[in-house]
Amino acid sequence: MEQSLHPLERNHSPIPRLGIKTALPLSPLSASDDEVQRLSGEDQHETELQEHWDQSIAKHMNIPEGYDDVQVLMIKWHDDIDQLCVRQEVNSLTRVFKEELHYEVEEVNLKAVNTQLQLQSAVTTWAFNKDTPHSLLIVYYAGHAVYDIETKLLKFSPTNEGDGLEVIWNQAEKPFLETVKADVLAIMDCCFASDLLRNVPEYGRTFEMLAASHMGETTASPGKDSFTASLITHLRDLAAEYADGYFTTRDIEERMKRERGIEGPALWRRIPGSSRHIRLSKMKPREERTKEFVPHRQFIHLGFALRYDSLSKDQIERLTKELPALFRKENIPLVDIKWLGCRKVGHPSFRQVAKWVLHNGKEIPAISPIQSRKRSSEAANLDEVVAEMVENSVSHKALRRH
């Protein structure tokens, strides 16, 4: 595919930031800044309820709280071919994971031979060796990236020179989407990571991605203003502040947004089925982890339709006490009761969404709906509306490399 490069790319290397028009929206559909703030507030409230549920159920059922293991995989290009020179920041972040949070860290340095196989082999082997149902897998990448609009692929590369050396992250991340039992946190210090969206049916676990920038946007090169430099600062602060507790990916995002403003990160859920935010805390030495997780053989999904908008913390406290007692009374062995999230009824109709898209069409990049095998008639109609808008008002043929 022919690619149109920004003029700066022809004259300078490396490039701090470039722009691109993507085939995906810049932010979740919302009509105004007030709506964005409302959704953010609801998400924060649900996060607090989830945290209270997890703490309370762990107390009443005498089960471990949090993860029994946290593993980190740092992915970068070999120093000999890494144009961005991320070595110093990767080392600094590694020290935070190891020394501040006591996580185990491995590093992958991609070389210029069979790069795709290198990445996929490293990721698969690492996931195979580290995956357990009650663990957290953290995957970090720093380097160049470009999002291919036509193929919807996120491609990593050591330079922005377009020499053909690249790896496709979509292929490498499949184990995290489809196979592993652990929760997963992907941290992407690269451009256009937020353009990577996909729906995979999954329940009971969480896969979040903290991207350096929002959809269609770039991020700063290594240095004092970089995403990773900010991440290191706030991880250290949060680890110290919550030395005897835990903090969430939501806390990291909020801290970085307050510092970086419009250049703040984006936090995405890579799989549906759970609205839990990943929790991070300092791990105790293995010999001090006295409690063990009991494996389960079946997971029952129940939904409770409530007359009111939400539960209170007092109600959650009573539920987490009485529900396990009910199972004990009925002689049903219970391992855990997980909070999988809550949602409010009354989502926007097709007409409301279509009206919003048409009204804001000139102010946003082209929008291509996520494809799935089964599509409703309303989804098909929305596709037609969006396709017409794209054809008439938006040109999105050019790709620009970071």
C-alpha positions as CSV (number, residue, x, y, z in Angstrom):
1,M,0.0,0.0,0.0
2,E,1.4,3.4,-0.9
3,Q,2.0,5.5,2.1
4,S,2.2,9.3,2.3
5,L,4.9,10.5,4.6
6,H,4.9,13.7,6.6
7,P,7.4,16.2,5.1
8,L,9.4,16.2,8.4
9,E,10.1,12.5,7.9
10,R,12.1,13.1,4.8
11,N,14.6,15.4,6.6
12,H,14.9,14.5,10.3
13,S,15.4,11.4,12.4
14,P,14.0,10.5,14.9
15,I,10.7,12.3,14.7
16,P,9.1,13.4,18.0
17,R,5.5,13.3,16.8
18,L,3.4,13.1,13.6
19,G,-0.3,13.1,12.9
20,I,-2.6,10.7,11.2
21,K,-6.3,10.4,10.4
22,T,-7.6,7.0,11.4
23,A,-10.6,5.0,10.6
24,L,-11.7,5.0,14.2
25,P,-13.3,7.7,16.5
26,L,-11.0,9.8,18.7
27,S,-13.1,9.0,21.8
28,P,-16.1,7.0,22.9
29,L,-19.4,8.3,21.4
30,S,-20.6,11.2,23.6
31,A,-22.4,14.4,22.7
32,S,-20.4,16.9,24.8
33,D,-17.7,17.5,27.4
34,D,-20.3,17.2,30.1
35,E,-21.2,13.7,28.8
36,V,-17.6,12.7,28.8
37,Q,-17.3,13.9,32.5
38,R,-20.6,12.0,33.4
39,L,-19.3,8.8,31.9
40,S,-16.0,9.2,33.6
41,G,-17.7,9.8,36.9
42,E,-19.8,6.7,36.5
43,D,-16.8,4.6,35.7
44,Q,-15.0,5.9,38.8
45,H,-18.0,5.1,41.0
46,E,-18.2,1.6,39.6
47,T,-14.5,1.1,40.2
48,E,-15.0,2.1,43.8
49,L,-17.8,-0.4,44.2
50,Q,-15.7,-3.2,42.5
51,E,-12.8,-2.5,44.9
52,H,-15.1,-2.6,47.9
53,W,-16.7,-5.8,46.7
54,D,-13.3,-7.5,46.2
55,Q,-12.1,-6.4,49.7
56,S,-15.2,-7.5,51.4
57,I,-15.6,-10.8,49.7
58,A,-11.9,-11.6,50.5
59,K,-12.6,-10.8,54.1
60,H,-15.8,-12.8,54.5
61,M,-14.6,-15.9,52.5
62,N,-11.0,-15.8,53.9
63,I,-9.5,-15.8,50.4
64,P,-6.4,-14.0,49.0
65,E,-7.0,-10.5,47.8
66,G,-5.3,-9.4,44.6
67,Y,-3.0,-11.5,42.5
68,D,-0.8,-14.4,43.7
69,D,1.8,-13.4,41.0
70,V,2.6,-10.5,38.7
71,Q,4.9,-11.0,35.7
72,V,6.2,-8.3,33.3
73,L,7.4,-8.6,29.8
74,M,9.3,-5.7,28.4
75,I,9.4,-5.6,24.6
76,K,11.8,-3.3,22.6
77,W,14.0,-3.4,19.6
78,H,17.7,-4.4,19.9
79,D,19.8,-1.4,20.8
80,D,21.7,-1.6,17.5
81,I,18.6,-0.9,15.5
82,D,16.4,1.1,17.9
83,Q,16.1,4.6,16.4
84,L,14.3,6.0,19.5
85,C,17.0,4.8,21.9
86,V,14.5,3.6,24.6
87,R,17.1,1.7,26.6
88,Q,17.4,4.2,29.5
89,E,13.7,4.5,30.0
90,V,13.2,0.7,29.8
91,N,15.8,0.2,32.4
92,S,14.3,2.8,34.7
93,L,10.8,1.3,34.4
94,T,12.2,-2.1,35.0
95,R,13.7,-0.9,38.2
96,V,10.3,0.4,39.4
97,F,8.6,-2.9,38.6
98,K,11.4,-4.9,40.4
99,E,12.4,-2.7,43.3
100,E,9.2,-0.7,44.1
101,L,6.5,-3.3,43.3
102,H,8.6,-6.6,43.6
103,Y,7.4,-7.9,40.2
104,E,9.3,-10.4,38.1
105,V,10.5,-8.8,34.8
106,E,11.8,-10.3,31.6
107,E,13.0,-8.4,28.5
108,V,12.7,-9.2,24.8
109,N,15.1,-7.4,22.3
110,L,13.9,-7.8,18.8
111,K,16.6,-8.3,16.2
112,A,16.5,-7.8,12.4
113,V,16.0,-11.5,11.6
114,N,12.6,-13.3,11.5
115,T,11.2,-10.5,13.7
116,Q,7.6,-11.6,13.6
117,L,8.5,-15.2,14.7
118,Q,10.8,-13.7,17.3
119,L,8.0,-11.7,18.9
120,Q,5.3,-14.4,18.6
121,S,7.6,-17.0,20.0
122,A,8.7,-14.8,22.9
123,V,5.2,-13.8,23.8
124,T,3.8,-17.3,23.5
125,T,6.6,-19.0,25.5
126,W,6.4,-16.3,28.2
127,A,2.6,-16.6,28.5
128,F,2.8,-20.4,28.6
129,N,5.3,-20.3,31.5
130,K,3.7,-17.5,33.5
131,D,-0.1,-17.9,33.0
132,T,-2.3,-18.8,36.0
133,P,-5.9,-17.9,36.7
134,H,-5.0,-15.7,39.6
135,S,-1.9,-13.9,38.1
136,L,-1.4,-10.6,36.3
137,L,0.6,-10.4,33.1
138,I,1.9,-7.0,32.2
139,V,3.3,-6.4,28.6
140,Y,5.1,-3.2,27.8
141,Y,6.3,-2.0,24.4
142,A,8.4,1.1,23.6
143,G,9.3,2.1,20.0
144,H,7.9,3.2,16.7
145,A,4.4,2.1,15.6
146,V,2.0,2.8,12.8
147,Y,-1.6,1.8,12.4
148,D,-2.6,0.5,9.0
149,I,-6.1,1.9,8.3
150,E,-7.0,-0.6,5.5
151,T,-5.9,-3.8,7.3
152,K,-6.6,-2.5,10.8
153,L,-3.2,-3.7,12.0
154,L,-0.9,-2.2,14.5
155,K,2.7,-2.5,13.3
156,F,5.8,-2.0,15.4
157,S,9.1,-1.0,13.8
158,P,12.6,0.0,15.0
159,T,12.7,3.1,12.8
160,N,10.3,5.5,10.9
161,E,12.2,5.1,7.6
162,G,9.8,2.5,6.0
163,D,12.5,-0.1,5.3
164,G,10.1,-3.0,5.7
165,L,11.3,-4.2,9.1
166,E,8.2,-4.5,11.3
167,V,6.1,-6.8,13.4
168,I,2.3,-7.0,13.6
169,W,1.1,-6.8,17.2
170,N,-2.4,-8.1,16.4
171,Q,-0.9,-11.5,15.7
172,A,1.4,-11.5,18.7
173,E,-1.3,-10.5,21.2
174,K,-3.7,-13.4,20.3
175,P,-2.7,-15.5,23.4
176,F,-3.7,-12.6,25.6
177,L,-7.1,-12.2,23.9
178,E,-8.0,-15.8,23.4
179,T,-6.0,-18.2,25.5
180,V,-4.6,-17.1,28.8
181,K,-6.5,-17.3,32.1
182,A,-4.7,-14.4,33.7
183,D,-5.6,-10.7,33.7
184,V,-3.5,-8.8,31.2
185,L,-2.3,-5.2,31.2
186,A,-0.7,-3.9,28.0
187,I,1.3,-0.7,28.3
188,M,2.0,0.8,24.9
189,D,4.5,3.7,24.6
190,C,4.0,4.2,20.9
191,C,1.9,6.1,18.5
192,F,-1.6,4.9,17.4
193,A,-1.9,2.0,19.9
194,S,-5.4,3.3,20.8
195,D,-6.4,2.6,17.2
196,L,-6.3,-1.1,18.0
197,L,-9.8,-2.2,19.0
198,R,-11.3,-5.6,18.7
199,N,-14.2,-7.5,20.3
200,V,-13.5,-10.9,21.7
201,P,-16.2,-12.7,23.8
202,E,-14.7,-13.4,27.2
203,Y,-16.0,-13.3,30.8
204,G,-14.5,-13.3,34.2
205,R,-11.1,-11.8,33.4
206,T,-9.8,-8.4,32.5
207,F,-7.5,-7.3,29.6
208,E,-6.8,-3.5,29.7
209,M,-4.5,-1.5,27.5
210,L,-2.9,1.8,28.7
211,A,-1.9,3.6,25.5
212,A,0.4,6.6,25.4
213,S,-2.1,8.6,23.3
214,H,-5.7,8.6,22.2
215,M,-6.9,7.4,18.8
216,G,-5.3,9.0,15.8
217,E,-2.7,10.8,18.0
218,T,1.0,10.5,18.5
219,T,3.2,10.5,21.6
220,A,6.5,12.1,22.6
221,S,9.9,10.5,22.0
222,P,12.0,9.3,25.0
223,G,12.9,12.1,27.3
224,K,11.5,14.1,30.3
225,D,8.2,14.7,28.5
226,S,7.6,11.1,27.4
227,F,4.8,8.8,28.4
228,T,7.2,6.3,30.0
229,A,8.9,9.0,32.1
230,S,5.5,10.1,33.4
231,L,4.5,6.5,34.0
232,I,7.6,5.9,36.1
233,T,7.0,9.0,38.2
234,H,3.4,8.0,39.0
235,L,4.1,4.3,39.5
236,R,6.6,5.3,42.2
237,D,4.3,7.8,43.8
238,L,1.3,5.4,43.9
239,A,3.5,2.5,45.1
240,A,4.6,4.6,48.0
241,E,1.2,6.1,48.7
242,Y,-0.5,2.6,48.7
243,A,2.3,0.7,50.3
244,D,-0.2,-1.3,52.4
245,G,-2.9,-1.4,49.8
246,Y,-3.4,-1.3,46.1
247,F,-4.1,1.2,43.3
248,T,-5.8,0.6,39.9
249,T,-5.1,1.3,36.3
250,R,-7.8,4.0,36.6
251,D,-5.6,5.8,39.2
252,I,-2.6,5.7,36.9
253,E,-4.6,7.1,34.1
254,E,-6.1,9.9,36.2
255,R,-2.7,10.9,37.6
256,M,-1.1,11.1,34.2
257,K,-4.1,13.0,32.7
258,R,-3.8,15.6,35.4
259,E,-0.1,16.1,34.6
260,R,-0.2,15.8,30.8
261,G,-3.6,17.4,30.0
262,I,-4.6,16.8,26.4
263,E,-1.6,14.6,25.9
264,G,-2.7,12.2,28.6
265,P,-2.9,8.5,28.1
266,A,-6.0,6.4,27.1
267,L,-7.2,3.4,29.0
268,W,-9.1,0.8,27.0
269,R,-10.7,-2.5,27.7
270,R,-9.5,-5.0,25.2
271,I,-12.2,-7.7,25.9
272,P,-15.8,-7.2,26.9
273,G,-17.5,-9.0,29.8
274,S,-15.8,-7.4,32.7
275,S,-15.6,-3.7,33.8
276,R,-13.1,-4.4,36.5
277,H,-10.0,-2.3,36.5
278,I,-6.7,-4.0,37.1
279,R,-5.3,-3.5,40.6
280,L,-1.6,-3.1,41.3
281,S,0.1,-3.5,44.6
282,K,3.5,-4.3,46.1
283,M,4.0,-8.1,46.1
284,K,5.1,-9.8,49.3
285,P,7.9,-12.3,49.1
286,R,6.7,-15.7,48.0
287,E,7.4,-17.3,51.4
288,E,5.1,-14.7,53.0
289,R,2.1,-15.4,50.7
290,T,0.4,-17.7,53.2
291,K,-3.0,-18.0,51.5
292,E,-3.5,-20.1,48.4
293,F,-6.1,-19.7,45.7
294,V,-8.4,-22.7,45.3
295,P,-9.1,-23.7,41.7
296,H,-12.6,-23.9,40.5
297,R,-14.2,-26.1,37.9
298,Q,-17.3,-24.2,36.9
299,F,-18.3,-20.5,36.7
300,I,-22.0,-19.6,36.9
301,H,-23.0,-16.2,35.5
302,L,-26.0,-14.6,37.2
303,G,-27.5,-11.2,36.5
304,F,-29.4,-9.1,39.1
305,A,-31.9,-6.6,37.8
306,L,-32.1,-3.7,40.3
307,R,-34.8,-1.1,40.6
308,Y,-32.2,1.5,41.5
309,D,-29.1,2.9,39.8
310,S,-26.5,1.4,42.1
311,L,-25.6,-0.4,45.3
312,S,-24.3,1.2,48.4
313,K,-21.2,0.1,50.1
314,D,-23.3,-1.1,53.1
315,Q,-25.4,-3.2,50.8
316,I,-22.3,-4.7,49.2
317,E,-20.9,-5.5,52.7
318,R,-24.1,-7.4,53.6
319,L,-24.2,-9.2,50.2
320,T,-20.6,-10.4,50.5
321,K,-21.4,-11.7,54.0
322,E,-24.8,-13.3,53.3
323,L,-24.2,-14.9,49.9
324,P,-21.3,-17.1,51.0
325,A,-23.4,-18.1,54.1
326,L,-26.3,-19.1,51.8
327,F,-24.0,-21.4,49.8
328,R,-22.6,-22.9,53.0
329,K,-26.1,-23.5,54.2
330,E,-27.0,-25.4,51.0
331,N,-23.7,-27.3,51.1
332,I,-22.4,-25.9,47.8
333,P,-18.6,-25.5,47.8
334,L,-17.9,-21.9,46.8
335,V,-14.5,-20.7,45.8
336,D,-15.2,-17.0,45.1
337,I,-17.8,-14.5,44.0
338,K,-16.4,-12.1,41.4
339,W,-17.7,-8.6,40.6
340,L,-18.0,-8.6,36.8
341,G,-19.4,-5.1,36.5
342,C,-22.7,-3.4,36.2
343,R,-24.4,-1.5,33.4
344,K,-27.3,0.8,33.2
345,V,-30.2,0.3,30.9
346,G,-31.3,2.9,28.3
347,H,-28.4,2.8,25.9
348,P,-28.6,5.2,22.9
349,S,-30.9,4.0,20.1
350,F,-29.7,3.5,16.5
351,R,-31.3,6.8,15.5
352,Q,-29.6,8.7,18.3
353,V,-26.2,7.3,17.4
354,A,-26.7,8.0,13.7
355,K,-27.8,11.5,14.4
356,W,-24.7,12.1,16.5
357,V,-22.4,10.7,13.8
358,L,-24.0,12.8,11.1
359,H,-24.0,16.0,13.2
360,N,-20.3,15.6,14.2
361,G,-19.1,14.1,10.9
362,K,-17.0,17.1,9.8
363,E,-15.2,17.4,13.2
364,I,-14.0,13.8,13.6
365,P,-12.0,11.3,11.6
366,A,-13.7,8.6,9.6
367,I,-15.5,6.0,11.7
368,S,-15.5,2.3,10.7
369,P,-17.6,0.1,13.0
370,I,-15.9,-2.9,14.5
371,Q,-16.7,-5.9,12.4
372,S,-18.2,-9.1,13.8
373,R,-19.6,-12.3,12.4
374,K,-23.2,-11.6,13.5
375,R,-24.7,-8.2,12.8
376,S,-28.1,-6.9,13.6
377,S,-30.2,-5.0,11.0
378,E,-29.6,-1.8,13.0
379,A,-25.9,-2.3,12.9
380,A,-26.1,-2.8,9.1
381,N,-28.1,0.4,8.7
382,L,-25.6,2.2,10.9
383,D,-22.8,0.9,8.6
384,E,-24.5,2.4,5.6
385,V,-24.9,5.8,7.3
386,V,-21.3,5.9,8.4
387,A,-20.0,4.6,5.0
388,E,-21.9,7.4,3.3
389,M,-20.5,10.0,5.7
390,V,-17.0,8.7,5.1
391,E,-17.4,8.7,1.3
392,N,-18.8,12.2,1.2
393,S,-16.9,14.2,3.8
394,V,-13.7,12.4,5.0
395,S,-10.6,11.3,3.1
396,H,-8.6,8.8,5.1
397,K,-6.2,7.3,2.5
398,A,-2.9,8.6,3.9
399,L,-0.8,6.8,6.5
400,R,1.9,8.7,8.2
401,R,4.6,7.1,10.2
402,H,5.8,8.0,13.7
